């Protein structure tokens, strides 16, 4: 077994022991992952919502809740064969939760109560102008899966565009100014993100 395989085995073993209730393993896991979670949360908050850095503790705690809820389903889903480290994996989840936090806070200010950002494509899935709680729950779960897929497959610059244009309802020109990017580049990312969203939703509906 080479060093890479050994590291993979160690990570999975640590997760198994920690989620089984071993106190020492849980403490070790927390000490190892908390810096990666907090670092990503604070960095994304500072980049996308200057002045929201005080939300770091709340969002970091929310990430841990996501990782450990439902018998630690998200944490147990770590698959080292994908080629990313455990720290990178939880940082990806942390980034998704930051974006959901921003979208939720922005929606709340507008008087909306949805928990996850809904693109126009997802909103169109509702079979009625006022969807039932069950239909809304399905759409919300689908939105969360879509965001996770986009975060995983697009680079950071595109994810910033996604947050500003799709989750905070900024126009492409305003997003370009905020991100200090050429407007055409932002328009291109919006087009590619929407195309990827449609492909994801069509596959989910198949």
C-alpha positions in Angstrom: 0.0 0.0 0.0 1.5 3.3 -1.1 1.4 6.5 1.0 -1.6 7.9 -0.9 -3.6 4.7 -0.4 -2.6 4.8 3.3 -3.8 8.4 3.7 -7.1 7.4 2.1 -7.5 4.5 4.4 -6.6 6.6 7.4 -9.2 9.3 6.5 -12.0 6.8 6.0 -11.1 5.0 9.2 -11.1 8.3 11.1 -14.5 9.2 9.8 -15.8 5.7 10.7 -14.5 5.9 14.3 -15.6 9.5 14.8 -19.2 8.9 13.6 -19.4 5.7 15.6 -19.0 7.8 18.8 -15.3 7.6 19.6 -14.6 10.8 21.5 -10.9 11.0 20.7 -11.6 10.5 17.0 -14.3 13.1 17.0 -12.0 15.6 18.7 -9.2 14.8 16.2 -11.6 15.1 13.3 -12.8 18.5 14.5 -9.3 19.8 15.1 -8.3 18.7 11.6 -11.3 20.0 9.7 -12.4 23.1 11.5 -9.6 25.3 10.1 -10.5 24.2 6.6 -14.2 24.9 7.2 -13.7 28.3 8.9 -11.1 29.4 6.4 -13.3 28.7 3.4 -16.3 30.3 5.1 -14.5 33.5 6.0 -12.8 33.8 2.6 -16.0 33.4 0.7 -17.9 35.8 2.9 -15.3 38.4 2.7 -15.1 38.1 -1.1 -18.8 38.0 -1.9 -20.4 40.0 1.0 -17.9 42.4 2.5 -19.1 43.3 6.0 -20.6 39.8 6.7 -17.4 38.3 8.2 -19.1 38.3 11.6 -21.3 35.5 10.2 -18.3 33.1 10.1 -19.1 31.4 13.3 -22.8 30.8 12.5 -22.1 29.5 9.0 -19.2 27.3 10.2 -21.5 25.8 12.8 -24.1 25.2 10.0 -21.5 23.3 8.0 -20.9 21.0 10.9 -24.6 20.4 11.3 -24.8 19.5 7.6 -21.8 17.2 7.9 -23.2 15.3 10.9 -26.9 15.2 10.3 -28.7 12.1 9.2 -26.1 9.8 10.7 -23.3 11.9 9.2 -24.4 11.1 5.7 -22.5 14.0 4.1 -19.3 13.2 5.9 -19.6 9.5 5.2 -20.1 10.4 1.5 -16.4 11.4 1.3 -14.9 9.4 -1.6 -11.1 9.8 -1.8 -11.0 8.0 -5.1 -12.4 11.3 -6.6 -8.9 12.7 -6.1 -9.7 15.4 -3.5 -8.5 15.5 0.1 -10.9 15.3 3.0 -10.1 19.0 3.8 -11.0 20.0 0.2 -14.2 18.0 0.4 -15.5 19.7 3.5 -14.3 23.0 2.2 -16.5 22.4 -0.9 -19.5 21.8 1.4 -18.6 24.9 3.4 -18.6 27.0 0.2 -22.0 25.6 -0.7 -23.4 26.5 2.7 -21.9 30.0 2.6 -23.7 30.6 -0.7 -27.0 29.2 0.7 -26.5 31.4 3.7 -26.1 34.5 1.5 -29.1 33.5 -0.7 -31.3 32.8 2.3 -30.3 36.1 4.0 -30.9 38.0 0.8 -34.2 36.3 0.2 -35.3 37.0 3.8 -34.7 40.7 3.2 -36.9 40.6 0.2 -39.6 38.9 2.2 -39.1 35.5 0.7 -38.7 32.4 2.8 -37.0 29.9 0.6 -34.1 28.1 2.0 -32.1 27.5 -1.1 -31.5 29.6 -4.3 -33.9 28.6 -7.1 -32.9 29.4 -10.7 -35.6 30.2 -13.2 -35.3 26.7 -14.5 -36.0 25.1 -11.1 -38.8 27.6 -10.3 -40.4 26.5 -13.6 -40.7 22.9 -12.3 -43.5 24.0 -10.0 -46.8 22.7 -11.4 -48.9 25.5 -10.0 -48.3 29.3 -9.3 -48.5 28.5 -5.6 -46.8 25.1 -5.2 -47.8 22.8 -2.3 -45.4 22.3 0.6 -44.5 18.9 -1.0 -43.7 20.5 -4.4 -41.7 23.2 -2.7 -39.7 20.7 -0.7 -38.9 18.8 -3.9 -37.8 22.0 -5.7 -35.7 23.0 -2.7 -33.9 19.6 -2.6 -33.3 19.8 -6.3 -31.9 23.3 -6.0 -29.5 22.2 -3.3 -28.3 19.3 -5.5 -27.9 21.7 -8.4 -25.8 24.1 -6.4 -23.6 21.3 -5.1 -23.1 20.0 -8.7 -22.2 23.5 -10.0 -19.8 24.1 -7.1 -18.1 20.9 -7.8 -17.7 21.2 -11.5 -17.0 25.0 -12.1 -14.0 27.0 -11.1 -14.1 29.6 -8.3 -14.6 32.6 -10.7 -17.7 31.0 -12.2 -19.0 30.1 -8.7 -18.7 33.8 -7.8 -20.7 34.7 -10.8 -23.3 32.1 -9.8 -23.6 33.6 -6.3 -24.0 37.2 -7.5 -26.2 36.7 -10.5 -28.3 33.7 -9.5 -28.5 33.9 -5.8 -28.3 37.6 -5.1 -30.1 38.7 -8.3 -27.3 41.0 -9.4 -27.1 41.9 -13.1 -24.2 40.7 -15.1 -22.7 44.2 -15.4 -23.0 44.8 -11.7 -21.4 41.4 -11.0 -18.6 42.2 -13.4 -17.9 45.4 -11.5 -18.0 43.7 -8.1 -15.7 40.9 -9.3 -13.5 43.2 -11.4 -14.0 41.1 -14.5 -14.9 42.0 -18.1 -18.7 42.1 -18.6 -18.5 39.7 -21.5 -16.7 37.2 -19.4 -19.5 37.3 -16.8 -22.1 37.0 -19.5 -20.3 33.9 -20.8 -20.2 32.4 -17.4 -23.9 33.1 -16.9 -24.7 31.3 -20.2 -22.5 28.3 -19.3 -24.0 28.1 -15.8 -27.6 28.2 -17.2 -26.7 25.6 -19.8 -25.2 23.3 -17.1 -28.3 23.9 -15.0 -30.6 22.8 -17.8 -28.6 19.7 -18.5 -28.6 18.8 -14.8 -32.4 19.3 -14.5 -33.1 17.3 -17.7 -31.0 14.5 -16.4 -32.7 14.6 -13.0 -36.1 14.5 -14.6 -35.3 11.6 -17.0 
